[in-house]
Amino acid sequence: MTGKVLKRGNVNANLTLRRDAETRASIDEAALANIMTLAMDLHRRIKGSPVPRAESLLTMPGVMRQTPVDPVQERELASAAVQAGFAEALDGLAAARFGEGARLAAVMSAQLDEIAHLRDLAETEAADQPAAHQMRVMETLRGLLRDSPSLPEERIAQEVALLAARSDVREELDRLAAHIAAARALMQEGQNIGRRFDFLVQEFNREANTLCSKSASVALTNTGLKLKATIEQLREQVQNIE
């Protein structure tokens, strides 16, 4: 029952039973019939006497008896009511989660918009990356040649290629754009997306971390840090969806 309504997370349900007594009162029909016969016979003998009352008859010795409660029978009798109550509570939980999901979708949509904005800002700031890294390359080469004037050309080429690779953040920005589109598609899908969204947020983090590590400017680093903070906020919200 629970698995059909809730697809993610754990549900614990506790039921507490309280008995007013460990025994149940019942009437001994044979004893009651005997007492009624005697009481009515006495009423007929005594002119003007009141008709015996039911509550008086029940107080006579032997009419009422206490029988132990059968736990198996009690459980069987209560089973249908318990199941109905649990189903009602489960429906109420599902309705509450649906309402929470609508509010959560609005929050996550705003966070994705912010991530998209920061990604676009990073793309603008990354336009200056080649020039900044070119200066770093020149400084590195001057340092290498100063320390090792006879440095092989192959080593110089390797250093230049390595620094050039570190300066290019286009792949990270392209993957971020793809992840944003995938996240929005998941939100449109709307059902059983929690685990996939969680994995996608890990990919968001991977690209943001690489972006920060490749940054050659304070502005791009700050944007990358804001991006990581917003992605973390999104990750926290993802934990609340199925």
DRENDO-1510 file (C-alpha; in Angstrom, 1 decimal, always signed):
<recs>
REC; n; res; u; v; w
REC; 1; MET; +0.0; +0.0; +0.0 .
REC; 2; THR; +2.7; +2.5; +1.0 .
REC; 3; GLY; +5.0; +1.7; -1.9 .
REC; 4; LYS; +2.2; +2.6; -4.4 .
REC; 5; VAL; +1.8; +6.1; -2.9 .
REC; 6; LEU; +5.3; +7.0; -1.8 .
REC; 7; LYS; +8.2; +6.2; -4.0 .
REC; 8; ARG; +11.2; +7.4; -2.0 .
REC; 9; GLY; +12.2; +7.5; +1.6 .
REC; 10; ASN; +11.2; +5.5; +4.7 .
REC; 11; VAL; +7.9; +5.5; +6.5 .
REC; 12; ASN; +7.5; +4.4; +10.1 .
REC; 13; ALA; +4.0; +3.8; +11.5 .
REC; 14; ASN; +3.2; +3.1; +15.2 .
REC; 15; LEU; -0.1; +1.8; +16.5 .
REC; 16; THR; -0.9; +1.9; +20.3 .
REC; 17; LEU; -3.8; -0.1; +21.6 .
REC; 18; ARG; -5.3; +0.7; +25.0 .
REC; 19; ARG; -7.8; -1.6; +26.6 .
REC; 20; ASP; -10.2; -0.4; +29.2 .
REC; 21; ALA; -10.1; -3.9; +30.8 .
REC; 22; GLU; -8.5; -7.3; +30.1 .
REC; 23; THR; -11.9; -8.9; +30.3 .
REC; 24; ARG; -15.2; -8.4; +28.5 .
REC; 25; ALA; -18.6; -8.5; +30.3 .
REC; 26; SER; -21.2; -10.9; +28.9 .
REC; 27; ILE; -24.6; -12.3; +30.0 .
REC; 28; ASP; -25.1; -15.9; +31.1 .
REC; 29; GLU; -28.4; -16.5; +29.3 .
REC; 30; ALA; -29.4; -19.5; +31.3 .
REC; 31; ALA; -28.8; -17.7; +34.6 .
REC; 32; LEU; -30.8; -14.7; +33.4 .
REC; 33; ALA; -33.7; -16.8; +32.3 .
REC; 34; ASN; -33.8; -18.5; +35.6 .
REC; 35; ILE; -33.7; -15.2; +37.6 .
REC; 36; MET; -36.4; -13.6; +35.3 .
REC; 37; THR; -38.7; -16.6; +36.0 .
REC; 38; LEU; -38.2; -16.3; +39.8 .
REC; 39; ALA; -38.6; -12.5; +39.7 .
REC; 40; MET; -41.8; -12.6; +37.7 .
REC; 41; ASP; -43.2; -15.4; +39.9 .
REC; 42; LEU; -42.5; -13.3; +43.0 .
REC; 43; HIS; -44.1; -10.2; +41.3 .
REC; 44; ARG; -47.3; -12.1; +40.7 .
REC; 45; ARG; -47.4; -13.3; +44.4 .
REC; 46; ILE; -46.9; -9.8; +45.8 .
REC; 47; LYS; -49.8; -7.6; +44.9 .
REC; 48; GLY; -48.8; -4.1; +43.8 .
REC; 49; SER; -45.1; -4.8; +43.6 .
REC; 50; PRO; -43.2; -3.2; +40.7 .
REC; 51; VAL; -42.2; -5.1; +37.6 .
REC; 52; PRO; -38.6; -6.3; +37.9 .
REC; 53; ARG; -36.2; -3.8; +36.2 .
REC; 54; ALA; -33.6; -5.0; +33.8 .
REC; 55; GLU; -30.7; -3.3; +35.6 .
REC; 56; SER; -31.8; -5.0; +38.8 .
REC; 57; LEU; -31.8; -8.4; +37.2 .
REC; 58; LEU; -28.3; -7.8; +35.8 .
REC; 59; THR; -26.9; -7.3; +39.3 .
REC; 60; MET; -28.1; -10.6; +40.5 .
REC; 61; PRO; -25.3; -13.1; +41.2 .
REC; 62; GLY; -24.4; -15.3; +38.2 .
REC; 63; VAL; -26.2; -13.2; +35.6 .
REC; 64; MET; -23.1; -11.3; +34.4 .
REC; 65; ARG; -19.8; -13.0; +33.8 .
REC; 66; GLN; -16.4; -11.7; +32.8 .
REC; 67; THR; -14.6; -13.5; +29.9 .
REC; 68; PRO; -11.0; -12.9; +29.0 .
REC; 69; VAL; -10.3; -10.9; +25.9 .
REC; 70; ASP; -9.1; -13.0; +23.0 .
REC; 71; PRO; -6.1; -11.1; +21.5 .
REC; 72; VAL; -6.4; -12.9; +18.2 .
REC; 73; GLN; -10.1; -12.2; +17.8 .
REC; 74; GLU; -9.5; -8.6; +19.0 .
REC; 75; ARG; -6.8; -8.1; +16.3 .
REC; 76; GLU; -9.0; -9.5; +13.6 .
REC; 77; LEU; -11.9; -7.2; +14.6 .
REC; 78; ALA; -9.6; -4.2; +14.6 .
REC; 79; SER; -7.7; -5.0; +11.5 .
REC; 80; ALA; -10.2; -3.5; +9.0 .
REC; 81; ALA; -10.5; -0.2; +11.0 .
REC; 82; VAL; -6.7; +0.0; +11.4 .
REC; 83; GLN; -6.1; -0.5; +7.7 .
REC; 84; ALA; -8.8; +2.1; +6.8 .
REC; 85; GLY; -7.2; +4.6; +9.2 .
REC; 86; PHE; -3.7; +4.0; +7.9 .
REC; 87; ALA; -5.0; +4.4; +4.3 .
REC; 88; GLU; -6.7; +7.7; +5.2 .
REC; 89; ALA; -3.5; +8.9; +6.9 .
REC; 90; LEU; -1.4; +7.9; +3.9 .
REC; 91; ASP; -3.8; +9.8; +1.6 .
REC; 92; GLY; -3.5; +12.8; +3.8 .
REC; 93; LEU; +0.3; +12.6; +3.7 .
REC; 94; ALA; +0.3; +12.3; -0.1 .
REC; 95; ALA; -1.9; +15.4; -0.4 .
REC; 96; ALA; +0.4; +17.3; +1.9 .
REC; 97; ARG; +3.4; +16.2; +0.0 .
REC; 98; PHE; +1.8; +17.2; -3.3 .
REC; 99; GLY; +1.2; +20.7; -1.9 .
REC; 100; GLU; +4.7; +20.9; -0.6 .
REC; 101; GLY; +6.0; +19.7; -4.0 .
REC; 102; ALA; +4.3; +22.6; -5.7 .
REC; 103; ARG; +5.9; +25.0; -3.4 .
REC; 104; LEU; +9.2; +23.2; -3.7 .
REC; 105; ALA; +9.0; +23.4; -7.5 .
REC; 106; ALA; +8.8; +27.1; -7.4 .
REC; 107; VAL; +11.8; +27.4; -5.2 .
REC; 108; MET; +13.9; +25.0; -7.3 .
REC; 109; SER; +12.8; +26.8; -10.5 .
REC; 110; ALA; +14.1; +30.0; -9.1 .
REC; 111; GLN; +17.4; +28.4; -8.1 .
REC; 112; LEU; +17.8; +27.0; -11.6 .
REC; 113; ASP; +17.2; +30.4; -13.0 .
REC; 114; GLU; +19.9; +31.8; -10.7 .
REC; 115; ILE; +22.3; +29.0; -11.8 .
REC; 116; ALA; +21.6; +29.8; -15.4 .
REC; 117; HIS; +22.2; +33.5; -14.8 .
REC; 118; LEU; +25.6; +32.8; -13.0 .
REC; 119; ARG; +26.6; +30.4; -15.8 .
REC; 120; ASP; +25.9; +33.2; -18.4 .
REC; 121; LEU; +27.9; +35.7; -16.2 .
REC; 122; ALA; +30.8; +33.2; -16.0 .
REC; 123; GLU; +30.8; +32.9; -19.8 .
REC; 124; THR; +31.1; +36.7; -20.1 .
REC; 125; GLU; +33.9; +36.8; -17.5 .
REC; 126; ALA; +35.7; +33.9; -19.1 .
REC; 127; ALA; +36.1; +35.9; -22.3 .
REC; 128; ASP; +39.2; +37.5; -20.7 .
REC; 129; GLN; +40.7; +34.1; -19.7 .
REC; 130; PRO; +42.9; +33.7; -22.8 .
REC; 131; ALA; +44.6; +37.1; -22.3 .
REC; 132; ALA; +45.1; +36.5; -18.6 .
REC; 133; HIS; +46.5; +33.0; -19.2 .
REC; 134; GLN; +48.7; +34.3; -21.9 .
REC; 135; MET; +50.3; +36.6; -19.4 .
REC; 136; ARG; +50.8; +33.7; -17.0 .
REC; 137; VAL; +52.3; +31.6; -19.8 .
REC; 138; MET; +54.8; +34.3; -20.6 .
REC; 139; GLU; +55.7; +34.7; -16.9 .
REC; 140; THR; +56.1; +31.0; -16.5 .
REC; 141; LEU; +58.3; +30.7; -19.6 .
REC; 142; ARG; +60.5; +33.6; -18.5 .
REC; 143; GLY; +60.9; +31.9; -15.1 .
REC; 144; LEU; +61.7; +28.5; -16.8 .
REC; 145; LEU; +64.2; +30.1; -19.2 .
REC; 146; ARG; +65.8; +32.1; -16.4 .
REC; 147; ASP; +66.3; +28.9; -14.3 .
REC; 148; SER; +67.1; +26.7; -17.2 .
REC; 149; PRO; +68.4; +28.6; -20.3 .
REC; 150; SER; +68.8; +25.4; -22.2 .
REC; 151; LEU; +65.3; +24.1; -21.6 .
REC; 152; PRO; +64.2; +21.8; -24.5 .
REC; 153; GLU; +61.6; +23.1; -26.9 .
REC; 154; GLU; +59.5; +20.0; -26.2 .
REC; 155; ARG; +59.2; +21.0; -22.5 .
REC; 156; ILE; +58.3; +24.6; -23.4 .
REC; 157; ALA; +55.6; +23.3; -25.7 .
REC; 158; GLN; +54.3; +21.0; -23.0 .
REC; 159; GLU; +54.1; +23.9; -20.5 .
REC; 160; VAL; +52.3; +26.1; -23.0 .
REC; 161; ALA; +49.8; +23.4; -23.9 .
REC; 162; LEU; +49.1; +22.7; -20.2 .
REC; 163; LEU; +48.5; +26.3; -19.4 .
REC; 164; ALA; +46.3; +26.8; -22.5 .
REC; 165; ALA; +44.2; +23.7; -21.5 .
REC; 166; ARG; +43.7; +25.1; -18.0 .
REC; 167; SER; +42.5; +28.4; -19.4 .
REC; 168; ASP; +39.7; +27.0; -21.5 .
REC; 169; VAL; +36.4; +26.7; -19.5 .
REC; 170; ARG; +34.1; +26.4; -22.5 .
REC; 171; GLU; +33.5; +22.7; -22.0 .
REC; 172; GLU; +32.5; +23.3; -18.4 .
REC; 173; LEU; +30.1; +26.1; -19.4 .
REC; 174; ASP; +28.6; +23.9; -22.2 .
REC; 175; ARG; +28.1; +21.0; -19.8 .
REC; 176; LEU; +26.5; +23.4; -17.2 .
REC; 177; ALA; +24.0; +24.6; -19.8 .
REC; 178; ALA; +23.2; +21.0; -20.7 .
REC; 179; HIS; +22.7; +20.1; -17.0 .
REC; 180; ILE; +20.4; +23.1; -16.5 .
REC; 181; ALA; +18.3; +21.9; -19.5 .
REC; 182; ALA; +18.2; +18.4; -18.1 .
REC; 183; ALA; +17.1; +19.6; -14.7 .
REC; 184; ARG; +14.3; +21.6; -16.1 .
REC; 185; ALA; +13.2; +18.6; -18.1 .
REC; 186; LEU; +13.1; +16.5; -14.9 .
REC; 187; MET; +11.0; +19.1; -13.2 .
REC; 188; GLN; +8.5; +19.0; -16.2 .
REC; 189; GLU; +8.4; +15.2; -15.8 .
REC; 190; GLY; +7.6; +15.6; -12.1 .
REC; 191; GLN; +7.4; +12.0; -10.9 .
REC; 192; ASN; +10.0; +9.7; -9.5 .
REC; 193; ILE; +12.8; +12.1; -10.2 .
REC; 194; GLY; +14.5; +12.4; -6.9 .
REC; 195; ARG; +17.4; +10.0; -7.4 .
REC; 196; ARG; +18.1; +11.2; -11.0 .
REC; 197; PHE; +18.0; +14.8; -9.8 .
REC; 198; ASP; +20.4; +14.0; -7.0 .
REC; 199; PHE; +22.9; +12.5; -9.5 .
REC; 200; LEU; +22.5; +15.5; -11.8 .
REC; 201; VAL; +23.3; +18.0; -9.0 .
REC; 202; GLN; +26.6; +16.1; -8.4 .
REC; 203; GLU; +27.4; +16.8; -12.1 .
REC; 204; PHE; +26.5; +20.5; -11.5 .
REC; 205; ASN; +29.0; +20.5; -8.6 .
REC; 206; ARG; +31.7; +18.9; -10.7 .
REC; 207; GLU; +31.6; +21.6; -13.4 .
REC; 208; ALA; +31.4; +24.4; -10.8 .
REC; 209; ASN; +34.5; +23.0; -9.0 .
REC; 210; THR; +36.5; +22.7; -12.3 .
REC; 211; LEU; +35.4; +26.2; -13.3 .
REC; 212; CYS; +36.8; +27.6; -10.1 .
REC; 213; SER; +40.0; +25.7; -10.4 .
REC; 214; LYS; +40.6; +27.0; -14.0 .
REC; 215; SER; +39.7; +30.6; -13.1 .
REC; 216; ALA; +42.3; +33.2; -13.8 .
REC; 217; SER; +40.4; +36.2; -12.5 .
REC; 218; VAL; +38.9; +37.3; -9.2 .
REC; 219; ALA; +35.6; +38.0; -10.9 .
REC; 220; LEU; +35.3; +34.5; -12.4 .
REC; 221; THR; +36.3; +32.9; -9.1 .
REC; 222; ASN; +33.6; +34.9; -7.3 .
REC; 223; THR; +31.0; +33.9; -9.8 .
REC; 224; GLY; +32.1; +30.3; -9.5 .
REC; 225; LEU; +31.8; +30.4; -5.7 .
REC; 226; LYS; +28.3; +31.9; -6.0 .
REC; 227; LEU; +27.5; +29.1; -8.4 .
REC; 228; LYS; +28.6; +26.5; -6.0 .
REC; 229; ALA; +26.6; +28.1; -3.1 .
REC; 230; THR; +23.4; +28.1; -5.3 .
REC; 231; ILE; +24.0; +24.5; -6.4 .
REC; 232; GLU; +24.3; +23.5; -2.7 .
REC; 233; GLN; +21.0; +25.2; -2.0 .
REC; 234; LEU; +19.5; +23.2; -4.9 .
REC; 235; ARG; +21.0; +20.0; -3.6 .
REC; 236; GLU; +19.3; +20.5; -0.2 .
REC; 237; GLN; +16.0; +20.9; -1.8 .
REC; 238; VAL; +16.5; +17.9; -4.0 .
REC; 239; GLN; +16.7; +15.7; -0.9 .
REC; 240; ASN; +13.0; +16.5; -0.3 .
REC; 241; ILE; +11.6; +15.2; -3.5 .
REC; 242; GLU; +10.8; +11.7; -4.6 .
</recs>
